[in-house]
Amino acid sequence: MRIFLFALLFGWLTAAAQAAGNTILVLGDSLSAAYGLPARAGWVALLEERLRAQKFNHRVVNASVSGETSAGGASRIGPLLEQHKPVVLILALGGNDGLRGLPIEQLRQNLDRTIRAAKARGAHVVLVGMRMPPNFGPAYTRAFAAVYEELARRHRTAYVPFLLEGFADRPEYFLPDGIHPTAAAQPLMLEQVWKALAPLLQR
């Protein structure tokens, strides 16, 4: 009986260690928190389903918060890394910075700080880019998008140029607020992330 209990405990601890060593942490805003939708309909939940279907031994922790800015993410990354010890960080922040017209340099510094923290803990990073609507002016929109490309190149991260690629100009894929994607758009968002994430999982 004692041997059985020891074997059971050992198996549980091994499984827990494997899960802890295969965590994907998603740090995003409302676009990753499935705002206005059931949580199971969001692209992060769909990612979990795909991982299970394709027999990946990973768990997904969604630390996304509606309204989160790059500064908020930078302030939370340390405790999140300590708690979850992810092998991959999917960093999908900045949209709220842009909508509030916050300084581009502030966005750059906050994302840079978050990426550095993750890499210092040995995590791969998938940097998910965002773009601003044209009404923000060409100078701001160009500079905003360039931040993600620059940081991905500098830190050699996996890179998703635009989370809403392919449907950002199609109103039918957005809730009545015109900002948050519908359930029908979530698989499209997953595909953008998956293209960058999958090669990291195969290493």
PyMOL commands that set and color helices and strands:
alter all, ss='L'
color gray80, all
select helices_A, chain A and resi 2-20+39-41+43-53+70-84+95-99+104-120+134-136+138-155+171-173+183-201
alter helices_A, ss='H'
color red, helices_A
select strands_A, chain A and resi 23-28+59-62+88-92+124-128+158-160
alter strands_A, ss='S'
color yellow, strands_A
deselect
rebuild
show_as cartoon
